[in-house]
Amino acid sequence: MALPDDYVRLVATYGQGCFDDFLWVLSEGSGNPHLDLAEQTRTMREILGRKQNPGLHATLADHGVSATELIQWATTDGADSLLWLPVGPPGSWQTIVVEAGALSFSVLDQSTTAILFDLLRGALRLPQFPDDFPGDEPRFVPVD
């Protein structure tokens, strides 16, 4: 599966794990099904494909994708999902952040690592995430 280069470099450098005890980065071929990119992508495609949220499905259609094409690259302790909208070359993919239960969502036009950087320095605030994320000294904890 083709993936954005910055994500590939991120996982090659840090591995799978958790940023600031909240945001979990998935990886291909993980021994943990909860952190496996392919397994979580399959699960979220099924869930979002049958979810009755006309606004979400209309937004996906506006971007030229359906729920069954999304690729999940991260999740949160609150069960929110960060998924790529795989349109065009992987380096240009946007991310959609979907709140647990698919109640609300945000589309981000940044690279994977730019999203992480902006989230962790507090420059990007998402309504789907709690107010106390990130903490004062965010850190990354790798998980095997």
N, C-alpha and C positions, 0 to 999 in steps of 0.2 A: 504494500500500500504506500502510495506517495504521501509524504507528510512535509509540512513546512520545515525548511532547513534550520531555522532558529530553534524550533522545538526539538529537532533531532540533536542539535548541539547541546541544548539544555539537559536533555535526558542522558546524553553521553557523558556530560560533565558531572552532573549531580545524581543521576539515577532517579528512580521513583521515590516519592516521599511527600512530606507535608510542609507547607509554608505557614509559619505562625500558628501552629496547632489548629488550622482551619481549612486551608486550601490544599487539596491533594492532587499532585500531578500524576497522571496515569502513564503507563509505558507498555510498549508492545511485548508480548511474550512473558508478562509477569507471572510468577508462580502463585501470586495472590489474585484470585478472580475479581476481587473488589478494586484492584488497582490495574487490571489488565485492560488496555485500550480497546482491544477487539471485543472482549466480553462486555464491557460497560457500554460500548457503542451499540452492540446488538440489543442489549436491554433497553437503552434509552430510545432507540429507533422504534422498538415495539411499543413502549409506553407512550411516546409522543405521537406515534402513528395512529393510535386509537383514542388519544385524548381529544375531547370536544372543546377546543379553544379556537374559534374562528379567527381571532386576531393573530394568534401565533401562526396558524396555517396560512393566512393571507400574507403575513410578513415573509414567511419562507417562500411562498410563491412569487412574491415581488422580487426576491433575491434569486429566483430561478432554481430553487431546490424544494424537496419535500422532506418531511421528517425522517423518511426511510433512507435518506442520503447523508444525514448529519454524522459527524465523527466527534465523539466525546474525547476531550483531552485532559479535563480536570473535573473534580467534584469537590464539594465542601462537606464539612461535618453536619451542615443543615440539609444535606441532600440536594443542593442546587447543582446545576450542571453547566459546564462551559464546553460548547461544541463548535466545531468549525462549520462554516457554510462553504462546502467544497465546490466553488465556482472559479474557474480559471486556474492559473498556476498556483501550487500550494503556498508560495510565498505571499500571495495576495489574498488568501482566504480571510474573511471576516470571522469573528466569533459571536455567537449568540449565547448569552447567559440566561438560563431558564431557571426560575425559582422552583423549588420543590412543589410538586402538584401542578406545575405549569400555569401558575396563576399570573405571573408577570414575567417579562423578559426584556432584555436590552441587547441591541446589536452594537458591536464595537468594531471600528474600522482601524484596528492596530494589529501589529504582529503579536504573536504569542508572548514573546519575552517583553515587549513593550507593555502589554497588559499587566503582566506580573510585576514589572518594575513600577509602573504607575500605581497599581494597587498597594504594593508594599511600602511605597513612600507617601501614600495618602493623597496622591494627585488625582486618582480615579476613585470615586465613590459610587457604589452601585446600590440601588434600592433593594436589591435581593440579598445583600450582605448585611450583617449586623454592624451597628455603629462602632463597636469596639474592635473592629478589624480594619486595619492592622493594629497590633499593639505598638508600644513605644519602641521596642527593639525586636522587630520581626526576625525570625530565623528559619532556616531550613533543616529539617530532620530527615535524613534518608531512611528508607524502609526496605528491607530485603523481601 
